[in-house]
Amino acid sequence: MKKKTAVLLINLGTPDSPSVAHVRKYLFQFLNDARVIDIPWILRALLVNLIIVPFRAPKSAKIYKQLWTKEGSPLLLHGKNVTGKLQEKLNNKADVYFAMRYQNPSIDSVLEEIRLKNYSKIIVIPLYPQYASSSTGSTLERVMNIISKWFVIPEISLVSQYYDEIGYLDAFADRGKKYIAENYEHVLFSYHGLPVRQVDKVYEKGPCSDHHCEDQVDDENLFCYKAACYETTRQIASRLNIPKEKYTVAFQSRLDKNWLEPFSDKVVEALGKKGIKKLLVFSPAFTSDCLETTIEIGYEYKEIFEANGGEHLQLVESLNDHPIWINTLEKMVLERL
C-alpha cells in the first residue's frame, strides 16, 4: 500500500475583503494572538480591542482597498498559485494544501479536510523564511494544537525556518539581477520588524544585542530573527556582488520605538537627504507580495524617498511563483518524504 502525504503551505493571513468589517475581524484575530502581542492577556485585550482595532480598522481598510485586485487579495492569489504549481511539480508524490494563520482559508478547516483523507504524513511549511515567534511560532503552535486533539495522529514534519536554503536565496538574487545592472547607488534590505523583547527571549543569557547578530549565525543565535535577517542579506548581496558599504539592513512596519532598528522609513529618508538618487529595495522576509511590500515600500517609502531628495525607489518583486522558488519548495518536500 502506498503511503499518502499532505503538504500544508501556510501564510500569515488577509481579510476576506477590504471592507472595514472584514479588516476589523482580521485585525481582531491577528492582534489578539498572544505570540503577536506578548503582554499579559488583560492588557492585550484592552489595548487591542479598545484602542488598536477600533482606530486602525478604518485606516487599514483604505490601504487594503488600494492593494486589492479584481481577483481579490494578492496574498491569497499568490498562495493559491504557488500551491497549484507545487502540486504540478510533485504530481502524485504528495497532495498540496494552502491555509492562512488568520482568516481564510483557515488552518482549522484545511487540517480537517486533511484529517478526513487519512494521510500517513503531513509536512507543514510556513511561508516565512526567518523564524519569529509571532509568525512561524504562532503558526506551528496552532497546527500542533489542532492535530494534538485528533484520535489518530500521523507522522508530522514541521519546517521552522529556511532562510539559508540555497534555492530561496538564489530566487531572490535572480529577482534582483535585472535591477542591479541599472546601477542603483544603494540597496536597502527591509525586513518586517519585531519588538526587541521578542528577539531577546531567544536567549538564555543576555539580550540579543550581546550576541553579534549583525555579524554571524552560531549555535546561540540560530533562531534569532535578527541574525537570520542579516545572514539572508549577506547571502543575497554576495550573489549579486553588492559591496557591504552599498547596502543597509533595516526593519519596517513598527508599532513603537522599542522595535528592531534601524527603521526602514527613517533609513529611506536619510538616504534621500544624503544625496542618494536611485535606491533599490529587497524585502526577503516576504515570499509573496503583499501590503507590506506593494504598499508600504512601493508607495509609502517611494513618497518618503522622493520628498527628501531621492529620484527613484525600486521595489524588487517578491518570489511569488518564481520557478526557482517552486523548485525549492519541491526540494524541501522531497527531502522530507
C-alpha positions as CSV (number, residue, x, y, z in Angstrom):
1,M,0.0,0.0,0.0
2,K,1.4,3.4,-1.0
3,K,1.7,5.9,1.8
4,K,-0.1,9.2,1.3
5,T,1.5,12.6,2.2
6,A,-0.1,16.0,2.6
7,V,1.9,19.2,2.2
8,L,0.4,22.2,4.0
9,L,1.7,25.7,3.0
10,I,0.7,28.5,5.4
11,N,0.9,32.2,5.1
12,L,0.0,34.9,7.7
13,G,-3.4,36.0,6.5
14,T,-5.6,38.5,4.8
15,P,-9.1,40.0,5.3
16,D,-11.8,38.4,3.2
17,S,-12.4,41.8,1.6
18,P,-11.1,45.4,2.1
19,S,-14.3,46.4,3.9
20,V,-14.0,47.8,7.4
21,A,-15.9,44.9,8.9
22,H,-13.7,42.3,7.4
23,V,-10.5,44.2,8.2
24,R,-11.7,44.6,11.8
25,K,-12.3,40.9,12.0
26,Y,-8.8,40.1,10.6
27,L,-7.1,42.5,13.0
28,F,-9.1,41.2,15.9
29,Q,-7.9,37.7,15.4
30,F,-4.3,38.6,14.4
31,L,-3.6,41.1,17.2
32,N,-5.2,39.0,20.0
33,D,-2.7,36.3,19.4
34,A,-0.5,36.0,22.5
35,R,2.6,35.4,20.3
36,V,2.0,38.6,18.3
37,I,1.4,41.0,21.2
38,D,3.2,39.1,24.0
39,I,1.9,41.0,27.1
40,P,-0.4,39.9,29.9
41,W,-3.8,38.9,28.4
42,I,-5.8,41.6,30.1
43,L,-3.5,44.3,28.9
44,R,-3.5,42.8,25.4
45,A,-7.3,42.6,25.4
46,L,-7.7,46.2,26.5
47,L,-5.1,47.5,24.1
48,V,-6.2,45.6,21.1
49,N,-10.0,45.6,21.4
50,L,-10.5,49.1,22.8
51,I,-7.7,51.0,21.2
52,I,-5.8,49.4,18.3
53,V,-8.6,47.7,16.3
54,P,-11.3,50.4,16.6
55,F,-8.9,53.1,15.4
56,R,-6.8,51.1,13.0
57,A,-9.5,49.1,11.1
58,P,-10.9,52.1,9.1
59,K,-7.4,53.3,8.2
60,S,-6.2,49.8,7.3
61,A,-9.3,49.2,5.2
62,K,-8.4,52.2,2.9
63,I,-4.9,50.7,2.4
64,Y,-6.3,47.3,1.6
65,K,-8.6,48.9,-1.0
66,Q,-5.5,50.3,-2.6
67,L,-3.9,46.8,-2.6
68,W,-6.9,44.8,-3.7
69,T,-7.2,43.5,-7.2
70,K,-10.2,42.5,-9.3
71,E,-9.4,38.9,-8.5
72,G,-9.1,39.6,-4.7
73,S,-6.4,39.6,-2.1
74,P,-2.9,39.4,-3.7
75,L,-1.6,37.3,-0.8
76,L,-4.3,34.8,-1.3
77,L,-3.9,34.7,-5.1
78,H,-0.2,34.2,-4.8
79,G,-0.8,31.4,-2.2
80,K,-3.2,29.5,-4.5
81,N,-0.9,30.0,-7.5
82,V,2.1,28.6,-5.6
83,T,0.0,25.7,-4.3
84,G,-1.1,24.8,-7.8
85,K,2.4,25.0,-9.3
86,L,3.9,23.0,-6.5
87,Q,1.2,20.3,-7.0
88,E,2.2,20.1,-10.7
89,K,5.8,19.6,-9.7
90,L,5.1,16.9,-7.1
91,N,2.4,15.2,-9.3
92,N,1.2,12.2,-7.3
93,K,4.1,12.2,-4.7
94,A,2.0,14.4,-2.3
95,D,-1.1,16.5,-2.2
96,V,-0.6,20.2,-1.6
97,Y,-2.9,22.4,0.5
98,F,-2.8,26.1,1.4
99,A,-4.1,27.9,4.5
100,M,-3.8,31.2,6.4
101,R,-2.9,31.6,10.0
102,Y,-5.6,34.3,10.3
103,Q,-8.9,34.2,8.5
104,N,-9.5,32.2,5.4
105,P,-8.8,29.5,4.3
106,S,-8.3,28.8,7.9
107,I,-5.8,26.2,9.3
108,D,-8.7,24.6,11.2
109,S,-10.8,23.9,8.0
110,V,-7.9,22.8,5.8
111,L,-6.5,20.5,8.5
112,E,-10.0,19.0,8.9
113,E,-10.0,18.3,5.2
114,I,-6.6,16.6,5.5
115,R,-7.7,14.6,8.6
116,L,-10.7,13.1,6.7
117,K,-8.4,11.9,3.9
118,N,-6.3,9.8,6.4
119,Y,-2.8,10.8,5.3
120,S,0.1,8.9,6.8
121,K,2.3,12.0,6.9
122,I,1.8,15.8,6.9
123,I,4.6,18.2,6.0
124,V,3.9,21.8,7.2
125,I,5.8,24.7,5.6
126,P,5.1,28.2,6.9
127,L,5.9,30.7,4.2
128,Y,8.1,32.8,6.4
129,P,11.9,32.1,5.8
130,Q,13.2,33.6,9.0
131,Y,11.8,32.2,12.3
132,A,9.9,34.5,14.6
133,S,7.6,33.5,17.4
134,S,4.9,35.9,16.2
135,S,4.8,34.3,12.7
136,T,6.3,30.8,12.5
137,G,5.9,30.1,16.2
138,S,2.3,31.0,16.2
139,T,1.6,29.1,13.0
140,L,3.2,25.9,14.1
141,E,1.7,26.1,17.6
142,R,-1.8,26.4,16.0
143,V,-1.1,23.4,13.8
144,M,0.1,21.3,16.8
145,N,-2.8,22.3,19.0
146,I,-5.3,21.2,16.4
147,I,-3.6,17.9,15.5
148,S,-2.9,17.0,19.1
149,K,-6.7,16.6,19.5
150,W,-7.0,14.1,16.7
151,F,-7.6,10.5,17.7
152,V,-5.2,9.3,15.1
153,I,-2.0,11.4,14.8
154,P,0.0,10.8,11.6
155,E,3.7,11.5,11.2
156,I,4.3,15.2,11.2
157,S,7.2,17.2,9.7
158,L,7.4,20.9,10.7
159,V,9.6,23.3,8.9
160,S,10.6,26.2,11.3
161,Q,12.9,28.2,9.0
162,Y,14.8,28.1,5.7
163,Y,16.5,31.5,5.3
164,D,19.7,29.6,4.4
165,E,18.0,27.4,1.7
166,I,20.1,27.8,-1.4
167,G,17.1,28.0,-3.8
168,Y,15.3,30.6,-1.7
169,L,18.4,32.8,-1.8
170,D,19.0,32.2,-5.5
171,A,15.4,33.1,-6.3
172,F,15.7,36.4,-4.6
173,A,19.0,37.1,-6.3
174,D,17.5,36.3,-9.6
175,R,14.7,38.7,-8.9
176,G,17.2,41.4,-8.3
177,K,19.5,40.7,-11.3
178,K,17.6,42.9,-13.8
179,Y,17.8,45.9,-11.4
180,I,21.4,45.5,-10.3
181,A,22.5,46.2,-13.9
182,E,20.8,49.6,-13.7
183,N,23.5,51.0,-11.3
184,Y,21.4,51.8,-8.2
185,E,23.5,53.8,-5.8
186,H,22.4,52.0,-2.7
187,V,20.4,48.8,-1.8
188,L,18.1,48.5,1.2
189,F,17.2,45.1,2.6
190,S,13.9,45.8,4.5
191,Y,12.6,43.1,6.8
192,H,9.4,43.1,8.9
193,G,10.1,44.5,12.3
194,L,9.7,42.8,15.7
195,P,9.6,44.1,19.3
196,V,13.1,43.9,20.7
197,R,11.8,41.9,23.7
198,Q,10.8,39.1,21.3
199,V,14.3,38.6,19.9
200,D,15.7,38.9,23.4
201,K,13.5,35.9,24.5
202,V,15.5,33.7,22.2
203,Y,18.5,33.8,24.6
204,E,19.0,32.2,27.9
205,K,21.7,34.7,28.8
206,G,21.8,38.4,27.9
207,P,19.8,40.3,25.3
208,C,20.1,40.0,21.5
209,S,22.4,43.0,21.4
210,D,25.1,40.9,23.2
211,H,25.2,38.2,20.6
212,H,26.8,39.7,17.5
213,C,23.7,39.0,15.4
214,E,24.7,41.5,12.7
215,D,27.9,39.6,12.0
216,Q,27.2,35.8,12.2
217,V,24.9,33.0,12.9
218,D,26.1,30.5,15.5
219,D,24.6,27.9,17.9
220,E,23.3,30.6,20.3
221,N,21.6,32.8,17.8
222,L,20.4,30.1,15.4
223,F,16.8,31.0,15.9
224,C,17.2,34.8,16.3
225,Y,15.2,36.6,13.7
226,K,17.6,39.5,13.6
227,A,20.6,37.2,13.0
228,A,18.7,35.4,10.2
229,C,17.8,38.6,8.5
230,Y,21.5,39.8,8.5
231,E,22.6,36.4,7.2
232,T,19.9,36.4,4.5
233,T,21.2,39.8,3.4
234,R,24.8,38.7,3.3
235,Q,24.0,35.7,1.1
236,I,21.9,37.7,-1.4
237,A,24.4,40.5,-1.5
238,S,27.2,38.1,-2.2
239,R,25.3,36.5,-5.1
240,L,24.8,39.9,-6.7
241,N,28.3,41.3,-5.8
242,I,26.9,44.1,-3.8
243,P,29.7,45.5,-1.5
244,K,28.9,45.9,2.1
245,E,29.2,49.7,2.0
246,K,26.5,49.9,-0.6
247,Y,23.7,48.1,1.3
248,T,21.8,48.6,4.6
249,V,19.6,46.2,6.6
250,A,16.6,47.8,8.2
251,F,13.2,46.8,9.7
252,Q,9.7,48.1,8.7
253,S,6.1,48.1,10.0
254,R,7.0,49.0,13.5
255,L,4.3,49.8,16.1
256,D,6.5,51.7,18.6
257,K,10.1,52.8,19.2
258,N,11.1,49.6,21.0
259,W,11.3,47.6,17.9
260,L,14.3,46.4,15.9
261,E,16.4,49.2,14.5
262,P,17.3,50.8,12.2
263,F,13.8,51.6,11.0
264,S,13.3,51.3,7.2
265,D,11.3,54.5,6.7
266,K,14.0,56.5,8.6
267,V,16.8,54.9,6.5
268,V,14.9,55.8,3.3
269,E,14.5,59.4,4.5
270,A,18.2,59.6,5.5
271,L,19.4,58.2,2.2
272,G,17.4,60.7,0.3
273,K,18.8,63.6,2.3
274,K,22.3,62.1,1.9
275,G,22.0,62.6,-1.9
276,I,21.2,59.1,-3.0
277,K,19.1,59.4,-6.1
278,K,18.4,55.7,-7.0
279,L,17.5,53.2,-4.3
280,L,16.8,49.5,-4.8
281,V,14.8,47.7,-2.1
282,F,14.6,44.0,-1.3
283,S,12.1,42.6,1.2
284,P,13.2,39.0,1.8
285,A,11.0,38.3,4.8
286,F,8.1,38.0,2.4
287,T,7.8,35.2,-0.1
288,S,4.7,36.8,-1.7
289,D,4.0,40.4,-2.4
290,C,1.5,41.9,0.0
291,L,0.5,45.1,1.8
292,E,4.0,45.4,3.3
293,T,5.8,45.2,0.0
294,T,3.4,46.7,-2.6
295,I,2.0,49.5,-0.5
296,E,4.4,50.2,2.4
297,I,7.6,50.0,0.3
298,G,6.3,50.5,-3.2
299,Y,4.2,53.6,-2.4
300,E,4.8,55.0,1.0
301,Y,8.6,54.6,1.0
302,K,8.8,55.9,-2.5
303,E,7.0,59.1,-1.4
304,I,9.3,59.5,1.6
305,F,12.4,59.0,-0.6
306,E,11.3,61.5,-3.3
307,A,10.2,64.0,-0.6
308,N,13.7,64.0,0.7
309,G,15.7,64.4,-2.5
310,G,15.6,60.9,-4.0
311,E,14.5,60.4,-7.6
312,H,13.7,56.7,-8.0
313,L,13.0,53.9,-5.5
314,Q,12.5,50.5,-7.0
315,L,11.0,47.6,-5.1
316,V,12.3,44.1,-6.1
317,E,9.3,41.8,-6.5
318,S,8.9,39.1,-4.0
319,L,9.3,35.4,-5.0
320,N,5.6,34.8,-5.7
321,D,5.6,31.9,-8.2
322,H,9.2,32.3,-9.4
323,P,10.3,28.9,-10.9
324,I,13.4,28.7,-8.7
325,W,11.2,29.2,-5.6
326,I,8.7,26.5,-6.7
327,N,11.7,24.1,-7.3
328,T,12.9,25.0,-3.8
329,L,9.6,24.1,-2.2
330,E,9.6,20.9,-4.2
331,K,13.1,20.1,-2.9
332,M,12.1,20.8,0.7
333,V,9.1,18.5,0.4
334,L,11.0,15.6,-1.3
335,E,13.7,15.8,1.4
336,R,11.0,15.1,4.0
337,L,9.1,12.4,2.2
